[in-house]
Amino acid sequence: MIQDPLKTQFKVKGVVVITTAMLTFITAWQAASIVLCDFASSAFYAGGIAMKAFGPAFPWYILGVMLFAGLLMMMYIESCSMFTRGGVFPVVNAGLGENAAKAAAAAILFDFTLTGPISGLSAGHYLSGLINSVLKAIHLPFALPNETVAVVFALLVTLYFWYQNVKGIEDSSDKSRKIIRFSMVICLILFVWAIITLIMRGHITLPPIKPHLNENSLGWASNFTFMQKIGFLGVLVALGHSVLALSGLETFAQVFREIEYPKIQNLKKAALIVFLFALLFTGGLTFLSSLIIPPELIESQYHDNLLAGLAMHLSGPNFLKLIMQGAVVLAGVAMLAGAVNTSIIGANGIMNRVAETGILTDWFRKIHKKYGTTYHIINMICFMQVGVILLSGGQLSLIGQAYAFGVLWSFVLEMSSLVILRFKNREQKRGFMMPFNKKIGHYYIPIGGAFVVVAVVLLAVVNLFTKKVATIAGFSFAALFFLIFHISQRINAKKANDIFEEGHREKLNQSEVENLSKAMEDIVGDKRILVPVKNPENLYHLEEVLKNVNDEDTEIIVLYAKPLDAWSVGKTRQSNNVDEQELFTKVILIAEKYGLTVHPLLVKCNDYSYAVAQVALAAKVKEIIMGVSGSYGANDQLERLVMAWGAVQQSRNLEQKESEKISVTAKIVWEGREVSYKF
Amino acid sequence: MTDISDIKLKINLDNIFLIKDNITKKELVEKLVHSICDKNPSLDAGEMLAAVLKREEGISTTLESALSIPHARVEDLDAFLGAFAVMTSPIEDDYGLPIKVMFLFFSPAGQPYFAQHLKLLARLSEKFTPEFVQELTTCTTPQEIAKKVNL
């Protein structure tokens, strides 16, 4: 029977734009800034806390921890080169199994839950201190209550970054970049001025290397006399009290998914930026502070305010030193506020990785209608952080004592897993390997990796005994979250099983728009490639496009032309069974593997090639790259496409054709071969 | 001989038909294949028909405009050979699409000719708009069709 003429109109019938925050990528600088906001912000309090714990030897140990961070970052690069959506949960899951992964995720969540509040409160204290100094300087007879200011400021910062994260990481990462840029300038000025101060003084007295341990710094270990002997164990205890300066490194793995093309090179660049800046800022300035500020003043006056103290002890006129102190406080407030952001990003990343395996119920993975972010998870993290801020009453000390438990134990599990994976997943591709390996047979024995594992295990075990509050609070929190994961997993057992069998499905926003022109409104670049996709198992052509696109300006439109249920030309049983969510999930996973943004688009049509031609014309693409069909030959596909292309040209009048010459190259690509034609 | 977008296409009045009777798609394809092969004795009509029908088993060659372009790429051919027919009442293609004009051609096989082959398909599909196809169905003689198509 001849079809109803209405049905034979091959104009696309429905246009659906697919959005997700998963397709927004950031630069190496933005990634480094996110990590640094947390990692380097500890410069404002780590030195002071370490000084209180084991005396004037603290700068050596802070510097040592910063150098060790370089090794940890190399381990992180190896893990990221294996897992695009990496970090502690997937790595430990692959290396040590699901229960260990849940424990590791719970442990690191503990630290992220504390990082936000400690940073926000610390920033509040810095700010309150500066305001009170100014009030005193202008002889006003009142002072702000430090704790109240700290709580209010921490709450405001947390709420601000909660909103920014609900809006999406790109917005928040841009803020981090600005903060770090400003802090970098202040850091450099402070660094150079401190060096000049030392030169002008003409003599340098290096701090002692030997830590002075007391009952407080030894914790439960003070009951074991053998642990009190100063030596290697003393060094470990001192390093254990300095290890809080490592907080924030996990964010390195969490932001890898967001890093733009070329991913591993950009990750290495970000790692170098983080390492050099942290070494100079946290390690260098802490060291310079100990050389310039008398130790008794650090202990009595500047343990919470080390860098502000450094500014006040530089050589030069007092008004300049006051300005420098103000600038340091401003940089500190900005960076610590940035650390609040980083803690939300990091915790959100970890919860997402856990949720993707089906351990968490769908409620956690619900995405924001407008922004495409996992806002339920973000809400939950911020709610916990607000709770910690309110419970602390503005006192930093308790949170400070509880710190570093999660960081160390997640390092233990993650680094051990990476070493195990060298044997377990020997054949898995690695874009980077932690150096110092010995090749024996098919195996690369990770000597460098094993050294890192031994070091973190020793530090974690020593800290278990020396940091009482961290051990009790950390264990309790981690156990609670482990239980939440466990219960949620049982509730979600059927779903988790489906996810295991069918693979992960990305949550996507689908917005129907009036026409193709409307769908192209957000695509700004002129160099556009259209990549039609149909089969989730046949995306070789998309991967080839992403592999070979070597500039950031190319816009890649990924089109699924869905056959109409009623009637379509060439509709096969296979094309009826396409799971759109699976198809676009695979598209997103491939796009994030290469760190390139794609624009997913779904159109409903009754002729696949006509739909491709119409979208190509509307988007003014330069290239159409198709995969080879399972049902027809590549030449037949290209023939149908050129026929459709010719037919859709009928919609353009002569004037349009004259004024707007369109030149499009169509390619059918499959493994090792391609056929192409230039229209 | 006509020139469609720089492609030399051998087609003459004997290869143009105005079909007023009931006919199936397969019968029409056979008619056009024979009309070409009759003028080119080196071509085996049976083989050519098989080649065109084999291609028709693949992705559709019928367009929204009710133009159908069955074709085959033939070894040892050095020119494009064509024939076409206009139906006063539409016939049905394999997907139920209406066909009002069928333009059948053979093109030389071999990679150098493939681009021209594709260009011919694109140009034909662009030239035969639904309005133009409809206009052709009102023609009363092959001569009139040839004039309108400008062959």
Interface residues (C-beta under 8 A of the other chain):
Chain A: M1 I2 Q3 P5 T8 Q9 F10 W567 V569 G570 D607 S609 Y610 S629 S631 Y632 G633 N635 D636 Q637 L638 E639 R640 V642 M643 A644 W645 G646 A647 Q649 Q650 V675 Y677 K678 F679
Chain B: R55 G58 I59 S60 T61 T62 L63 E64 S65 A66 I69 H71 P90 E92 Y95 G96 L97 P98 F114 A115 H117 L118 K119 L121 A122 R123 L124 S125 E126 K127 T129 P130
